[in-house]
């Protein structure tokens, strides 16, 4: 048994796993570039107050799941590892005066987040998110664009049957009256509320609607719906969001139980699920509008909307659905040689192939040619470039390890020949 292991709730991304993540990140980078989002990178840790203000002190994330960094001195400010990227990006938006930039400012990041969460399938204490934020546009069209971008990400990643759940959670003009109506509903059943939900009733009643406690299901089903209590402006905004989604062909369903429990969240809220797998532990990702967050972090009142999509969960669903994406990790060619001692020659040819943009490995072991070819096959290489007596005439043998064929190729044509063969292989 190994003496040391990865910390509980974390995992090592071995080469095959990392290749899947790299592919998802390439899809995310390509999509966001097409949609006009610009990359941003913020620190992995922030002042704790950024998350307390930006996520809310009355949340499980801050109360129970925040990874706090213990200061070395009493004078040191309190830090915490980021549990999500939005608060840090909004802090950067304010700090660097992005409110003076042409609006909306469209930003994206992908990277690790940290929560001291109970480990379970698809939920890790260090996890990866693909995040976008569009700041400075209050209109419903940008909401639909962000939702469609998230849905397209899943499509291009290969996840099947993704459905969007949407809701409107109102704004400061209409939500307070709804909150009081909701409190009255739950107060009538306070004796049956689980202890945790009874505590939340007065502090943050909206959180009861997305409770994970199965005993809350029937009570929540009979709760007043926020969409029946929207002001005219919020109702019009929501109708326009849905009309835009319809025009874009995005499959969605209104879910009145989908809420955000903090005051700075407004209007549009959404989550992505694989159809038939709805539930808090099954969400692939989600987001919403946070028109009050920039002001809360010290900026001028500024509308914003964004999402965070979990890459760990996407990788898990792809595996469950049997989606095998082409992720190329094996070398295209391994350079081997008849002379076991000629590592210089093998390394020189491999270096030339790499400079030509090809994935190539040199077998640098001093072993017989048969063993080198065997190792190249186990490595998954498509070709073996064999250095032998022909090298004196400027030629090498190229063996197709999958087809079992072999041919002479001039060194001057080797890069072009292998590149053409790779292209032919990829396109059948």
N, C-alpha and C positions, 0 to 999 in steps of 0.2 A: 504493500500500500504506500502511495506517495506520502511524504511527510507534510508537504504544503499543497494546498488546494485554493482554487479561486474562492473569494468570499461568498458566503451564502447569499443567494439571490442574484448573483452575477454569473457570467459565463464567458468562456473564451470563444471568440469567433475564429475557428480554425479556417485554413485556406478556402475550403469549399463554401463555408458559411460566409466568409468575408467577400468572396466573389459574388454571392447573391446580393449582399448589401451594396457592394460597389456598383452592380448593375442597377439597383433601385435608385442609388444616388445619381447615377448618370442620367437615368430617366427624369428624375426630379430636376436636375440642373438644366437639361435640354428643354423641358417643358416651361420652367420658369423664365428662361431666356426668351422663349417664343412669346410668352405672355407679358414680357416687359418688366419682370421682377429682377432686382439687382442683389447680388449676394452680400451678406453682412456676417461678421463673426463677432460675437460678444464673449466675455470671459465665462469660464465654466462655473465661477462663483461670483456672487454679488453681495452687497450689503444686505443683511437679513431683512431690513426694512423695505427693500425693493420688492421682495416677495410677499411680505406681510401686507404691503399696500396694494401690490399688483395682483395678488391672488386672493387675499382676504384672510384675516386672522381667524375667522370662524369657518375654517375649512379643514378637512382631514389632512390636506397637503401640508398646511402650515402647522396645525396643531400636533400631528402625529408623524408625518412622513418626511419632513424637511431634514436634510442632512446638514446639521449645523457644524461649523468649524470652530473648535475651541481656540480662543485667542491665547497667545503666550503671555501677554501682560494684561493687566486690568484696563490699561489705556487703549488697547487695540479695539477697533470697531468690530462689531459682530458680523460674521460672514456666513454664508450658506451656499452649498452647491445648488446649481440651478435645477429646479424640478420641471420647468417648462421654459420656453424661450421668449414668450411674448413680453413679460415684464422687463427683462433685460434689454430687449430691442426697443421698447418704449422709453426706457431710461436713456438709452443712447440717442434716440430721436430727440428727446428734450435737451440732453447735455450738449449735443453737437449742432443745435440750432436747425434741425431739419425742417422745422416749420416754415423756414424762409425759402426752402427749395420749391420747385414746381410741384404742386399737389395733384393727384395723390402720390405719396412716396411709397413705392412698392418694393418690399424687401423680402429676402428669403434666406434661410439657413438650414443646415442639416447637421446633426451631431448628437452626442450623448447627453442625456439628462439623468437626474438622480432622484430617487425617492426611496425612503426607508419603508417600503411597502411589504406586505406579506407575500412572499414569493409563491407564484403559481404559474400554470401554463400561460405563456405569452405575457407575463408581467414580471419584470426584472427590476432590481434595485438600480442597475445601470441599464438604460434602454436608449434607443435611438429614435429621433423624430425628424420628420421632414416638415418644415414650418414655412408659411408665407404670411405676410402682413401687408395690408393695403391701408395707408393712413392718409386722411385728408379728404375723403369723399363720403358724403352722407347718403348718397343715392342708392336705390335698390338694385340698379344695374351692376354695380361693383360687387354686391352680395352674390348675385347670380354668377358673375364671372369667376369669383373665388370658388364657389361650390362646384361649378363645372370643371375648373382646373383640378380640384381634388378628385372628382369622379374620373376624369380623363387619366390621371395618374394611375389609378387602379386598373383601368382598361389597358393602358400601355404596359403595365407590369404583368398583366395576364390573369388578374383575379376575376373570377366569374361571378355574375349575379349580384353585383354591388348595388345597393339601394341607399338613397339618401332620406333620412328623416329630418324634417324641418319644423320649426315652430317660431312664433313670435312671442317674446317675453315682455312686450310693451316698453314703456319708458317712464321717467320720473313723473310724467303727467298723469298716467293711468295705472301704473303698477301699484302705487300705495293703496288705492282703494281695493284692488284685487287681493293684495296681501292680507288686508283686514278680513275680507270675505273668506279667504282660505283659512285664516286663523280660527274664525268662528266655526268653520266646518270641522277642524280637528279638535277644537276644544270640546265639541259635543261628543267626542270619542276618546277623551284624554285618558280615561281609565284603561283603555285597551292598547294605548300606544306603548311600544317598547321603550325602555328607559332612555336610550340614546335619542330616539325621535322626540320623546317628551321634552328633553333638554333643548332640542333644536327648535321646538315649536315657537317659542318666544324670541329666540335669537335670530333664526334664519329659516322661516317656515317654508320657503320655496324648496329647500333641500329635502323636505319630506317627500316631495313628488318623485324624486329620483332615488329614493331609499333602496338600498340593496337587501333590506330585510324582507323575506317572503311574507311575513305577517302583515305587511303594509299593502300588499297588492290589492286586496278587495277595497280597502278604505281609500286608496289612491284612485281606483277606478271610478269611484263616486264623487271625487273632488271636483269643485268648480273648475272649468277650463278657462285659462287665461285668454284664449282667443275670443271668448264671449264677453270679455271686459276691456278690449282694446279701445283706445280713443280713435277718433276718425283718422288722424295722421298716421298712427301705427297700423291701423287696419289697411289703409291705402298703401302703405309701404309694403306690407306683407303680401297683399294681392299683386302688387307689381313684381315682387321677387318671384312669386309663383308663375306669373305670366312670362317673365324672362326665362325661367327654367323650362317652361313648356315650349317656348320658342327654340331653345337650345336642345331639346330632346333629352333632358336629364330626368331619369326616373326618380320620383320622390314621393314621399307620403307624409302627411301632416301628423305629428305626434304631439298631442297637447301636454304630455308628461315630460317633454324635453325642455328643461329649464336651465338657467344659470342663476345661482343664488346670490350674486353680488350686485350692488346698486349700479356699478359702472357698466355692467352688461346691459345692452338695450336691443330691442327688436329681434333681429334674426339670430336664431340658434340652429345648429345643424350637426348631424352625426352621420357617419358612414358605416353600414353594416353589410354583411353577406345576407341576402334574403333568407329568412327562416331562422336566423341565428341572433335575433335581437336580444339585448340584455346588457347590463353594464359591463360585464366581463368580456363581451363579444364585440364591442365597438372597435372598428379599425382605426378610427380617428374622428375628429370633430372640431368645431370652431364656432365662431359667432361674432357678433358686433359688440364692440366695447367703447362706445362713444364717450364714456367718462374716465377712461384710464389715463390718458395723457395728462389731463388736468390734475388727477390724483397724484401723479408723479412730478408735479411742479410746472407743467406746461400750460399753454392756453387751451381752452376747450377745443378738442379736435376729434372728429369721428374716426373710427378705425374698424377694420374687420380682418379676421385671419383664421387660420386653422393649424392644427398640429396632427400629423399622421404618423402612427407608430410603425416603424420599419420592422421591428421584431414580430409584431402581429401579422404584418403583410407576409413576411417570410414563412410564418407558421401556416397561414391559410393557403399559400401557394403549395406548400408541401402536402397539406391535407387534400387539396383539390387535384393533386397529381400533376401539377404544372411543372414541367421540366424546361426551364428557359436555357437557351444556349449561352453558357457562361464559359468563355475560353480561358482556361488556366494552364493547360498543358503546353509545352513548347511545340512550335510548328515543326522544328527540326532539332535533332541532336547530332553534333559533329563527333564522329568516332574515327578511329584510325587503326590501320594494320600494325603500326609500330606502337606498342604499349608505352614506350618511353617518350614519344613525341607529343608531349602535352603542349609545347609551345605552338606547334602547327595547328593543333585542334583549337586551341584558344584563339589564335589569330583569325582563323576562318569564322568561328562563332562571333567574334567581335565585329567582323565585316558584315555579317548577316544582321546583327543587332543595329549597326549603324545604318543599314538599309531599311530599318523599320520592321524587321521580322523577329518573332519570338524564337530565340535559339539558345541552346545550352551546349556547352562543350563537356564531353566526358573526360574528366581530368584524373580519373583513376588509372593507375598503371596495371592494366589487366588486358587479357586477350580480347580480340575483336568480337568473338562470340558473346562474351560476357557484357561487352559494351552495348552490342545490339540488343541483348536481352533486357538490359536496364532501360534502354531507350523505349522499348515496347511497353514495359511496365510503367514508364513515366507518361504514357499516353501520347507520345510524339507521333506525328503523321509520317514524317520522313527521317531517314538517317542519311547524313552526308558522310560518305566514307572516304577517308584520305588513304590512298595507296600508291602504288608505283605510277599510276596515271598522273599524279600531281606534278611529276617532272615535265609532263607535256601540257601543264595548265588545265588539267581536267580532274573531276572527282566523280565518284559513283554516287548516285542518288537513289536510295531504296525507299519505295513506298511500303511502309511497314504494315499498312492495312490491306493493300492489294497484293502484296508479295512480289511486286515487279521491281525492276532495277534498270537504270539507264545511265549512260555517260553524259555529263554536262560540263561545258567549259566554265572555268572559274569566272570569266567575265560575264557569263549569262546566268550565274547561279542565283543571284538575288531576284532577277526578273522571272526566272523559271519557277522558283519556289513561290513567289508572290502570285503568279498566274495559277499555279496548282492549288494554292490556298483558296483563291477566289472561285475556282472551278468546284472545289470541294464544298464550299459554303453554299453555293447556288445549285448544287446537284449536277 
